[in-house]
Amino acid sequence: MRAAVYARYSSELQRDASIEDQVRLCKARIDAEKWTPTGVYTDHAMSGSIRMRPGYQKLLEDARGGAFDIVVSEALDRLSRDQEDIAGLYKHLSFAGVTMITLAEGEISELHVGLKGTMNALFLKDLGKKTWRGLEGRVRQGRSGGGLSYGYDVVKETDAMGDPRYGGRSVNEAEAAVICRIFKDYAAGKSPRAIARDLNREGLPGPGGRPWGDTTIRGHFTRRTGILNNELYAGRLIWNKQRYVKDPRTGKRLARPNPERLWVVHEIPELRIVDPAIWDKVHARLTAVREVPGVKKAIEKQFWLKRRAKHLLTGLAKCGVCGGDLAPIGQDYLACSAARRKGTCANKRGIRRPMLEGLILDTLKDNLMAPELVKEFITEFHAEVNRLRRDSELGAGRKRKELDDVTRKLDGLISAIADGLRATGLQSKLDELESRKAALEKDIAAAPAAAPRLHPNLAEIYRHKVENLQEALRDPATHSEALEILRSLVDRVVVTPAERGFTVELIGAIAYMVKLSAGSESLTKEPYLSSVKVVAGRGFEPLTFRL
């Protein structure tokens, strides 16, 4: 019997030695049973409630491939703590002929899956409640419930017994000065974008050492995120503002806001950074901004949940200097958002969106949709359709011939029974013929209809459609469909300033298609690893086309 080992520990607070201990004990069991060891599958610092663990998924994959006959683990909760997952694992391993054996429970059966799966799920729920209760007690003492805000340092402390006390913080004076400056500038009328640009220009690092952005400063009011919404700067610690739920499809934790009645609020005046008068002035301005009719209506409708791409390059255009997004400026221009909003990029040149979109469409029309290519496609399509139709007709002919034969036998058998014939197995033979007749009739009725004939001038019709891509994007009746099709061909478009105009690099399936039409021999290359460059100069005419 070939035996594999699975080991896991769940928290970064635990040690890798935990894996070594589990593997050692499991291998000792394999040696005692005289099984043949095959492989070891491990997951480090990953919860048993998460399905998408590398070692766990590899274990399942190799089990389906017949790599081993037995899985040995320390306990069932090492494999999974989720009821649904442990039942699914048992089902998949049983189908593959693999037995689960743990040192704690022995050979796993349906009884273990039901009882232990429920116990493990209850353990996780109980652990979550105990953890939450412990964090709440720490917060009510004025200590941190987790995480570290910009402007504070972690204080390492011990109690009288020498055990560590967690959650201590102190004000970081250098970062506190930046916070006070942000609040004063915003209260004086500066926008978050202007404040971020000034801070980046002076080389002052933001949270985590990253450049400042307007969203870092403004944050999200409902979730109380961002510098301007962090009430710890006003000397109030607010905890339990949100909870986390796990998406059963992906296994990822998603934040959900809690109602204010569940918040835990504790006054900590010693950690106040911002003067109360400045805090009130800032939040009066934030409230006024949210109460602007257009902004208030957009917030109530939660427009961000229903937003769809409006233009061909929405979210796809990138700056070739820093790699940041090209964002709209004015009505028809795109420019580097990092240069405009953060001041961290030197590329401040704008590019007209309609001309950039036109360049991509011209690349398709001029380099992909040549009539001779379409004609070649139609020729090959006709040949393939004729081959499939011939194979289909041959198969249908055989089935019709068999149906005639079965019908003839069935009629003869019924006539013999009517004449008084009686024999052992006669009824089973009759049932068999009737069942086969029904199956043949069903297959013949479900046979696909003859493939439609292609229009003889399809190449020219197709060419005409491609030449009118611009009109298709402008026509309300076809805009959405044309936009989605074209966007699916583009992974990203990198725009880099050049001496004369810009260099535009197309990356994605569109580039792969253009390469094929240009006669490239690299037909095995993955589409989304392909790119082509077009130099766009004055007027955006394609001056050169490089592969």
Secondary structure as GFF3:
##gff-version 3
##sequence-region A 1 547
A	DSSP	beta_strand	2	8	.	.	.	ID=ss1
A	DSSP	alpha_helix	17	33	.	.	.	ID=ss2
A	DSSP	beta_strand	36	43	.	.	.	ID=ss3
A	DSSP	alpha_helix	54	64	.	.	.	ID=ss4
A	DSSP	beta_strand	70	73	.	.	.	ID=ss5
A	DSSP	alpha_helix	76	79	.	.	.	ID=ss6
A	DSSP	alpha_helix	83	95	.	.	.	ID=ss7
A	DSSP	beta_strand	99	102	.	.	.	ID=ss8
A	DSSP	beta_strand	106	107	.	.	.	ID=ss9
A	DSSP	alpha_helix	110	140	.	.	.	ID=ss10
A	DSSP	beta_strand	152	158	.	.	.	ID=ss11
A	DSSP	beta_strand	164	171	.	.	.	ID=ss12
A	DSSP	alpha_helix	173	187	.	.	.	ID=ss13
A	DSSP	alpha_helix	192	201	.	.	.	ID=ss14
A	DSSP	three_ten_helix	207	209	.	.	.	ID=ss15
A	DSSP	alpha_helix	214	218	.	.	.	ID=ss16
A	DSSP	three_ten_helix	227	229	.	.	.	ID=ss17
A	DSSP	three_ten_helix	231	234	.	.	.	ID=ss18
A	DSSP	beta_strand	236	239	.	.	.	ID=ss19
A	DSSP	beta_strand	242	246	.	.	.	ID=ss20
A	DSSP	beta_strand	253	257	.	.	.	ID=ss21
A	DSSP	three_ten_helix	260	262	.	.	.	ID=ss22
A	DSSP	beta_strand	264	267	.	.	.	ID=ss23
A	DSSP	three_ten_helix	269	271	.	.	.	ID=ss24
A	DSSP	alpha_helix	276	290	.	.	.	ID=ss25
A	DSSP	alpha_helix	293	301	.	.	.	ID=ss26
A	DSSP	three_ten_helix	303	305	.	.	.	ID=ss27
A	DSSP	beta_strand	317	319	.	.	.	ID=ss28
A	DSSP	beta_strand	326	329	.	.	.	ID=ss29
A	DSSP	beta_strand	333	336	.	.	.	ID=ss30
A	DSSP	alpha_helix	337	337	.	.	.	ID=ss31
A	DSSP	pi_helix	338	342	.	.	.	ID=ss32
A	DSSP	beta_strand	351	352	.	.	.	ID=ss33
A	DSSP	alpha_helix	353	367	.	.	.	ID=ss34
A	DSSP	alpha_helix	371	418	.	.	.	ID=ss35
A	DSSP	alpha_helix	426	445	.	.	.	ID=ss36
A	DSSP	alpha_helix	458	467	.	.	.	ID=ss37
A	DSSP	alpha_helix	469	474	.	.	.	ID=ss38
A	DSSP	alpha_helix	479	489	.	.	.	ID=ss39
A	DSSP	beta_strand	492	497	.	.	.	ID=ss40
A	DSSP	beta_strand	502	507	.	.	.	ID=ss41
A	DSSP	alpha_helix	509	517	.	.	.	ID=ss42
A	DSSP	three_ten_helix	527	529	.	.	.	ID=ss43
A	DSSP	beta_strand	531	536	.	.	.	ID=ss44
A	DSSP	three_ten_helix	538	540	.	.	.	ID=ss45
A	DSSP	beta_strand	542	546	.	.	.	ID=ss46
###
